[in-house]
Amino acid sequence: RDTMQSHERCSVVEVMGRHAGYLALYVGISVGATAVLIPEREPDFERDIVEKIRRARLAGTTHYMVVVAEGAGSAIEISQRIHDELGIDPRVTVLGHIQRGGSPTARDRETASRMGYEAVKVLAEDAGNRIIGILDGRLADLDMEEALAMTKPFQMDRYQILEALTNSCGPDF
């Protein structure tokens, strides 16, 4: 974001999220993205990107960030459409597995230690095909098939926060 801002550029950043857009949503809120595309909401290029960039331009912004969950479109194709429709030459970044990197926080390390401890306890009880995870904010010992079938619900209230931040008309309720 700092580089984009200092060079007055548009960036289209593709993040993981083939079937779920919560990573793109969290990134968009935390960096103040101009637009975020997620698979849970059918993208409308004019409404979700063009209009938001135009409003940002009118407000004096000279840099724009579009975050795209991979399930909501191709960063390269979206970049080309931005170029064709707005005359802006965006820079594309596809993070993919790179975004998994980074140093763990103290909380990450503590959680991993608790999960490891729980996993050893489960193994000591001769239980197999188990997954130790976090469910409703607590450690959970889950059957592997049950855990693999679970999906993370999308928090549309957070999307409404994003809409309020990126759209002067506020969220659609």
N, C-alpha and C positions, 0 to 999 in steps of 0.2 A: 504494500500500500504506500509506503514512504517513497519508493522509487517512482511509482505511478504518479503520485501527487507532485513530486518535485519536477517531473518531466511533462506534466500536464497531459497525461495519457489516459486511454481507456484500456482496461484489462478485462479479459474474459478468462475466468479461472474455473476449470472443471475439477470437481472433487468427487470422491467416491459416493455412491448412492444410486446404484442401478435400480433398486426397488424401493428405496426409502430416502427421503430428502432431509432428514433431521440434521445431518452433518452440514449440508449446504445452508440450511436455515440458521444453525448456530454460528457458522462462519459469517454469514451475511449480517446477522445482528451484531456480532462482536466487532466487525471491521467497518460497519456503516456502509455496506454495499449499496450501490445505486439500484440494483435489481438482483433478484434471486429466482432461479427457476428450479422447481422441484417436481418429481413425478406424481405426487399426490394432487397436483393442480394442473390441469391442462393449460400449457403455456399459450398465451396470446401475444405474439411478438410485438404488435403495435402497442397494446396496453402495458405489458410487463417490461418492455425494454425501451422502445422508441419514445413513448410518452414520458417515462421517468427520466431518461437522458435529456429530453427537451426541457422538462421542468427544472432539472438540475442546472442546465445551461442558463436558463432565464434567471435563476437564483444566483448566478455568478460562479458556479462550480466549473472548474476546468479539468477535472479528473473524474473518471467514472469506473466503477468496478461492478462487473456482472459475474455472479457466482452461479454455476450450473451444476446441479447434481447429474451424474452421468446418465441416469435414467430419464432425464428431462430434455436431453438434446446433446448435440456435439458442439463443443466449444469452438471448433474450427468453423463449422457451418454458421453458428450464431455470430461469430466474428465477421464472417464474410457478409452476412445480412446487415450487420451494423455498418460496415464499410459501404455497402451498396445503397442503403437507405439514408444514412446520416453523413456520409463522407468522412467518417472518422476511421483512422487506421489502428484498430485494436491490437494489443499484444495478447497472445494466447499462452496460457500455462495449464498443462494437464498434470495435476499432482499425483493421482493414482496412489501407488504404494508409498510414495515419498512422504505423504502426509502422515503416515503411521509413525514416522520417526520423531525423535525429540527426547529430551531427558525426562524421566519420571519425576513427579512431584513427591513430597513427603507422604501425601495422602495416597498416591499411587502405590508407593512402596509398602505402606502399612496395609492397604487393602490386599495386595498381592501376598503378603506374609500371612494374613488371616485366611485367605483362600487356600494357600498351600497347606497350612496347618489343618484346615477342614478336610482337604483332599487326603492327607495322610490318615486322618481319623477314619474316613470312609473306607479307605483301602485296608486298614487294620481290621475292620469289621467284615472283610471279605466281600464287600459290595463292588460290583463292576458295572461298566457301561453307565457311569455317572458323570455329570458335569457340575462343577461348583461355580456358581455365579452370583450375581446380585439380582434379587427380585424384590420389588417394592422397597428398595433401600436396605435390604437385609441379605446376609449370606444365605444361599439356598443350595441344597443338595437335590439335583434334579435327575430324573431318568434321561438318558441321552436322547432317545427318540422324542420324548416330550419336549426337551429343550430345543432340539433342532427344528421342531414344528412351530415353535413360538415366533411371533413377530412383535416388533416394537411398535406400539401405537403412535401415530403421528400427532403431535400436540398442536392442533390448529390455532389455539389461543396464542402460541408463540408466533405463528405466521401472521396473525393479526397485528402483533407488536411490530413485526418487520414491515408490514404494509403501512402502519402509522408512521414509521420512521422514514419510509421511502416514498410516501405518497401524501401530498399536502391535503388531499381530501379525507385522509384517515382510513381506518379499516372498514371493510364491508362486514356489517353485523347481520 
